[in-house]
Amino acid sequence: MDILIWLGLGLVAGALAKFVVPGKDPGGCVVTILLGIAGALLAGFVGRVAGLYGPGERAGWIAATLGAAAILVVYNILRRR
C-alpha cells in the first residue's frame, strides 16, 4: 500500500519539482512526472531505511519533492551533454 501512496505523491512531487527547478525541461510534462515518481520512491525508501521519518509524516512530502527536484536537475544536466 505504501508504494501506491508514493506513486501518488510522486505525481504531486514531480509537479512541485517542475516549479522548483527553473529552466526549460527537455523531456516535457510526462517525463517530469515520471522523474517525480522516481524521486518520491527513492526519497521515501532512503528516508525510511535511514529512520528519518515514518509512514504518514510530513517530512515524507518534503523528501519526495526534494528527491524529485534532485533527479530532475541530474536529468537536465545529463540531457544537455
Contacts in CASP RR format, 6 or more apart in sequence:
PFRMAT RR
TARGET T0000
AUTHOR 0000-0000-0000
METHOD contacts of the structure
MODEL  1
MDILIWLGLGLVAGALAKFVVPGKDPGGCVVTILLGIAGALLAGFVGRVA
GLYGPGERAGWIAATLGAAAILVVYNILRRR
2 55 0 8 1.000
3 41 0 8 1.000
6 37 0 8 1.000
6 40 0 8 1.000
6 41 0 8 1.000
6 44 0 8 1.000
6 64 0 8 1.000
7 37 0 8 1.000
7 40 0 8 1.000
7 41 0 8 1.000
8 37 0 8 1.000
8 40 0 8 1.000
9 40 0 8 1.000
9 60 0 8 1.000
9 61 0 8 1.000
9 64 0 8 1.000
10 33 0 8 1.000
10 36 0 8 1.000
10 37 0 8 1.000
10 39 0 8 1.000
10 40 0 8 1.000
10 41 0 8 1.000
10 64 0 8 1.000
10 68 0 8 1.000
11 33 0 8 1.000
11 36 0 8 1.000
11 37 0 8 1.000
12 64 0 8 1.000
13 36 0 8 1.000
13 37 0 8 1.000
13 39 0 8 1.000
13 40 0 8 1.000
13 61 0 8 1.000
13 64 0 8 1.000
13 65 0 8 1.000
13 67 0 8 1.000
13 68 0 8 1.000
14 32 0 8 1.000
14 33 0 8 1.000
14 35 0 8 1.000
14 36 0 8 1.000
14 37 0 8 1.000
14 40 0 8 1.000
14 65 0 8 1.000
14 68 0 8 1.000
14 72 0 8 1.000
15 32 0 8 1.000
15 33 0 8 1.000
16 65 0 8 1.000
16 68 0 8 1.000
16 69 0 8 1.000
17 32 0 8 1.000
17 35 0 8 1.000
17 36 0 8 1.000
17 65 0 8 1.000
17 67 0 8 1.000
17 68 0 8 1.000
17 69 0 8 1.000
17 71 0 8 1.000
17 72 0 8 1.000
18 25 0 8 1.000
18 29 0 8 1.000
18 32 0 8 1.000
18 72 0 8 1.000
20 65 0 8 1.000
20 69 0 8 1.000
21 69 0 8 1.000
21 72 0 8 1.000
21 73 0 8 1.000
21 76 0 8 1.000
23 76 0 8 1.000
25 31 0 8 1.000
25 32 0 8 1.000
25 72 0 8 1.000
25 76 0 8 1.000
26 76 0 8 1.000
26 79 0 8 1.000
26 80 0 8 1.000
27 79 0 8 1.000
31 75 0 8 1.000
32 72 0 8 1.000
35 68 0 8 1.000
35 71 0 8 1.000
35 72 0 8 1.000
35 75 0 8 1.000
36 64 0 8 1.000
36 67 0 8 1.000
36 68 0 8 1.000
36 71 0 8 1.000
36 72 0 8 1.000
37 68 0 8 1.000
38 68 0 8 1.000
38 71 0 8 1.000
39 64 0 8 1.000
39 67 0 8 1.000
39 68 0 8 1.000
39 70 0 8 1.000
39 71 0 8 1.000
40 64 0 8 1.000
40 67 0 8 1.000
40 68 0 8 1.000
42 67 0 8 1.000
42 71 0 8 1.000
43 60 0 8 1.000
43 63 0 8 1.000
43 64 0 8 1.000
43 66 0 8 1.000
43 67 0 8 1.000
43 68 0 8 1.000
44 60 0 8 1.000
44 63 0 8 1.000
44 64 0 8 1.000
46 63 0 8 1.000
47 53 0 8 1.000
47 60 0 8 1.000
47 63 0 8 1.000
48 54 0 8 1.000
48 55 0 8 1.000
52 59 0 8 1.000
52 63 0 8 1.000
53 59 0 8 1.000
53 60 0 8 1.000
53 63 0 8 1.000
END
